[in-house]
Amino acid sequence: MPTEDGRDTACFPLVPAENKIDPGGGDVYNYSKGGLSMKTLVVYYSQGGNTEYAAEKIAAELGAETLRIRPSRAYPDKGFRKFFWGGKSAMMAEKPELMPYDFQGEDYEQIVFGFPVWAGSVTPPIRSFVQENFTALRGKRIAAFACQSGAGGEKALRRLKECLEITDLRAELILIDPKDKPSDANERRMQVFCDRCR
Ligand SMILES: Cc1cc2nc3c(=O)[nH]c(=O)nc-3n(C[C@H](O)[C@H](O)[C@H](O)COP(=O)(O)O)c2cc1C
């Protein structure tokens, strides 16, 4: 049966989602709910759990792995200090040191970034990750989603593209606090995003 984007999945044997197969061209694919998909890693930062919620859902839908990155010095997560220090760091385009993580770029064809919008920009730990892995990210398919409570997601996604020095993302998505304010609109948007990432 050809999929929406024309790939024919019928010629590959059915295997569980976690099994990888090589369909012959050397690329590593895996099976997800929607059929064959690229080997994908969801790299995300989340302070309050909204981005984490979306990252886990998107990863499950795509049959992807996840990597949660954290700054070595956690940002304050309460009251005025939370918005002051996080907002300042984002406005100054800081690249904080990250806690150790394991990322083998050659294992993935596609990277999905997820982050909360801070002061209308991409969250600083994502900037750090992009800088540290700039070469490994070259040539990968890149998609991204931003979580926000109000506005700024479009600008934040533009900032991410600037960091990556790319003009287009394979798919992009803006969600309104998906954990704290669950909605059908968020769920539908996640579905469409995942379809584009396949
Ligand atoms: C420092 C800081 C700055 C923020 N700036 C914005 C903003 O510019 N626009 C917006 O809509 N939401 C903003 N938010 C809200 C978060 O982006 C939003 O609640 C997001 O869903 C939180 O994701 P998380 O729970 O994964 O951390 C800000 C939150 C913080 C802590």
The ligand as a MOL file (V3000), in Angstrom:
LIG
                    3D

  0  0  0     0  0            999 V3000
M  V30 BEGIN CTAB
M  V30 COUNTS 31 33 0 0 0
M  V30 BEGIN ATOM
M  V30 1 C 11.4810 32.5250 31.1050 0
M  V30 2 C 10.1930 32.2130 30.4020 0
M  V30 3 C 9.8410 32.9720 29.2980 0
M  V30 4 C 8.6590 32.6750 28.5990 0
M  V30 5 N 8.3560 33.4070 27.4730 0
M  V30 6 C 7.2310 33.1110 26.7760 0
M  V30 7 C 6.9100 33.8520 25.5850 0
M  V30 8 O 7.6410 34.7240 25.1070 0
M  V30 9 N 5.7560 33.5400 24.9480 0
M  V30 10 C 4.9040 32.5770 25.4140 0
M  V30 11 O 3.8690 32.3660 24.8040 0
M  V30 12 N 5.1960 31.8360 26.5070 0
M  V30 13 C 6.3390 32.0860 27.1940 0
M  V30 14 N 6.6540 31.3380 28.3040 0
M  V30 15 C 5.7910 30.2180 28.6730 0
M  V30 16 C 6.3350 28.8580 28.1850 0
M  V30 17 O 6.8980 28.9540 26.8970 0
M  V30 18 C 5.2100 27.8260 28.1060 0
M  V30 19 O 4.4670 27.7850 29.2900 0
M  V30 20 C 5.7390 26.4280 27.7550 0
M  V30 21 O 4.6450 25.5940 27.4220 0
M  V30 22 C 6.4980 25.8020 28.9140 0
M  V30 23 O 7.0760 24.5980 28.5270 0
M  V30 24 P 7.7450 23.5950 29.5850 0
M  V30 25 O 6.6370 23.2360 30.5650 0
M  V30 26 O 8.1950 22.4310 28.7910 0
M  V30 27 O 8.8560 24.3120 30.2420 0
M  V30 28 C 7.8000 31.6210 29.0370 0
M  V30 29 C 8.1690 30.8830 30.1670 0
M  V30 30 C 9.3520 31.1690 30.8530 0
M  V30 31 C 9.7380 30.3430 32.0580 0
M  V30 END ATOM
M  V30 BEGIN BOND
M  V30 1 1 1 2
M  V30 2 1 2 3
M  V30 3 2 2 30
M  V30 4 2 3 4
M  V30 5 1 4 5
M  V30 6 1 4 28
M  V30 7 2 5 6
M  V30 8 1 6 7
M  V30 9 1 6 13
M  V30 10 2 7 8
M  V30 11 1 7 9
M  V30 12 1 9 10
M  V30 13 2 10 11
M  V30 14 1 10 12
M  V30 15 2 12 13
M  V30 16 1 13 14
M  V30 17 1 14 15
M  V30 18 1 14 28
M  V30 19 1 15 16
M  V30 20 1 16 17
M  V30 21 1 16 18
M  V30 22 1 18 19
M  V30 23 1 18 20
M  V30 24 1 20 21
M  V30 25 1 20 22
M  V30 26 1 22 23
M  V30 27 1 23 24
M  V30 28 2 24 25
M  V30 29 1 24 26
M  V30 30 1 24 27
M  V30 31 2 28 29
M  V30 32 1 29 30
M  V30 33 1 30 31
M  V30 END BOND
M  V30 END CTAB
M  END
